[in-house]
């Protein structure tokens, strides 16, 4: 969920053609993550640093050429910021 929050912020500040890089931990939902990122970027690749242990599930996702879907309007909706919770 942290990565999706970062992607939400990214959609507000990244210009068309921009690049987004994030550390991920490969797990059961990684395929879903790739498909979500591919909706916003032409090229999505995963790279594991050579210095990372073979047993580690950490990697980096490199998303290139930011191209939001036609008609996409980013929003910063966060129910925790709603004053009814105060």
Protein Blocks (a to p, Z undefined) as FASTA:
>chain_A
ZZmmmmmmmmmmpcghiacdddddddfklmmmmmmmmmmpfbdcddddfklcfklcbdcd
ddehiaddehiacddddfklpmklZZ
